[in-house]
């Protein structure tokens, strides 16, 4: 059973009450088998999404440093076509981006119908890091929850399926991950003293996340908290959530393909008769 925790709009949320070690009762071997099973189904569903051209899929990944965003994205990409999938990583805004509204750099990365967009960090940075470090006053970032909800509604009203994942790790696990980067040559490129400085704001980030998740989680664009201390369990929860969300669309996608096929056959019939 998945241990993804769906957040409802304006529900009371305490991240401290969610165990980042939760594994859904799966050991590593069971999780590996489940990942492959879910991945096979995801391959089929994303192909139907692509060729039917009826919907786009936006997957948002947020989490503290070392939470495993890149690993989680890789797990999804393992079962997705590079032809229809795009990953956008949102870092510190450029001067050009800062000269526009905060959603300007986000909107053109939204998925077209038939494609998937994956966000490594996202528009939520503007109510997380911007809030924690007070880059703008509260009367500015405080309005952004409504702007985010309105923007995401625009997408869903246009046929975009939205899933948002907050990868939840513990304070102790983050420390271990940061220390491991110093020991392993292949991870040394990730070393950044700023990651250690950000740990000093742990509680402030917790509060910011709790507000963002509860204020921006309508039924049409829900947030899911994913216990992320255990990578395999994390990937199972994410893939299971994606597959379960896409399954109800399968029937309509197949009907669209049937109609497309019938039209193509009729055009071929007419062509052959004219010959």
C-alpha angles and dihedrals in degrees: 000000000000118000094204108131114216115214121216123214112276094355118149107261132188114181089193088067092058115086109227088198093062113128104177089244094293125131120210096268094047090047091051091054092046092050091054092047093050091042092056090054092045090054090056095045096048090050090053090047089052101047097038091055093204102117142021124216124221117191117187122197120194130166144128121283111295092015090128104254094148092046092050091049091050090053091056093044091054087072100034133085115249086213092071104022127087128184119205121190116199114207132163107329117255121235089259092052091047090055089064133056114286094255095052095089091044103051099064089055093059113115123265117225109286094026141090126227121194119196119208095201113341149185086321090077085078091066095036118041091017090054097042094050094037094233087159129017123268093252087066104040091038090066093051095081089067091044090052093048091049093048093048090048089054088056096046091046086056093054102269117143110215128200122173124194127194108196106216119205132166127252089244094049091051091053091051092049091051092049091049089057089062092052101044119070093207090056098042092095088069093060111124126161088211089070089063092046091052090058088071087068095051096123093044090052090049090055092045092050093048091054095045094048096048098040095047106040109100120165091260096052108026131183121227124197109216119198099229110180089099111053099202093050089047092055093047091053093049097046092044091053093049094048094046090050094050098043096080089058094056096087095052091044091053091048090053090050091049090053091047090050093049091051092049092050091051091051090051091049092052092046093052092047090052089052 
